[in-house]
Structures are given as C-alpha cells and as structure tokens.
Amino acid sequence: MLLKIGLQFESEEDKVGKFVSGLKREIQDVVELYLHSTLDKNLHLALKVESQLKKKQEAKRNAPHNEYYYKIWKGKERKDERTPSKNLQNRPL
C-alpha cells in the first residue's frame, strides 16, 4: 500500500527514469534511443526489444556452422596472400 501511495506522488518522468534504469543494459540502450514520455509506452517498447533479442540469440544458437564455406573462403585469402600479382612480377623496377 505504501508503494502505491509513493508512486502517486512521483512524476511520470521519474517513473520512466526508474523503469529504464532497471532494465538490462542491452535493452536499456535501445529504449533510451526511443524514450517515450509514458511508462506504458516504454514498457511495451522494452518488451518488444527483449523479444527481438531473444529471437536473435536463439537464431545464433541454432545456426549451423558451415565449415565447408568457411574453409573455401579462408583458403582464398591465404592463396591471395602467398602469390603476388602477375602484374607486379613482370614490372621492371
């Protein structure tokens, strides 16, 4: 009951500030970019951001690590580093 009474005397801006400061840092960073004036709007934004972060984390966990393409790409980089360009070999100094 005392908490409800205390919150009634706080401004909406103070409530928003306390709410945002209590969020996880990665969610807080995004919410601060689009900071709204009401607690309700910030709550919905924070829930959306949290949902998106969970989806990204889940996608990373479930993504297959395709070694085949990694090896091909890495091999091309090494090949380019080992053999100098033909234009440089035939150029007179």
N, C-alpha and C positions, 0 to 999 in steps of 0.2 A: 504494500500500500504506500509506503514512504517513497519508493522508487517512482511510482506513478505521479505522486504529488511533485516530486523533484523535477520530473521531466516536463510537467506542465509549465513550469516557470522558465525553462530553457527556450532560447530562440530556436527556430528551425535550422538556422545556420550552425548553431552549436551542436545540435543533434547530428547534423550531416557530418560535421567535422569529427565528432567522436566515432560515428559509424565508420567512416572511411579510414580513420587511423587504426581501427581494429581489424581491418581486412588483411589477408595475406598480401605480402609485398607485390607479387606479380599482378594480383587483381587490383590492388590499390593504385598501381601505376596507370592502368587503363582507365579506371573510374575517375581518376584525377584529371585525365585529359578531357573527359566529357562531363565534368562535375555539374550536376543539376542542383536546383535550389531546394528541392524537397527530398525528404528522407525516402519516401516511397519510390520515386524515380531512380534514386541511387541504388536502392535495394534491388530493383528489377535489373538495372544495368550490371550490378555486381553478380547477380545470379546468371545472367547471360554470359558474362566473361568467364565465370567459373565453369560453366557448361562447355564453352569453347575450349578452354584449357584442358579439361578432362578428355575431350574428343581428340585433341592433338596428341596428348600423352598416350592415349590408347592406340592411336594410329601408329605412333613411333614404336610402341611395344610389339604391335602385330605386323609391322612392315618386314617383309623378307629381305634379308641382306643378300643381295645377288652378287656373289663373289666373281662370277663369270665376267660381268661388265666392269667390275672394279679392276680385275686383272688386265683386261684389254686396255682400259684407259691408262692404267699405271704403266703398262708396257709401252704404250705410245709415247708417253712422257719421257721415259728412260731412253727409248730409241732416238728421240729427237735430241736429247742431251749428249748422247755418245757420238753421233755422226754429225760433223759440221756440214753446213750447207755447201752444195756443189759450187755455187757462185763464189763463195769465199775461197775454196780450194784452188780454183782456176784463175783467180785475180792476180795480176802481177803486183808485187809490192813496190 
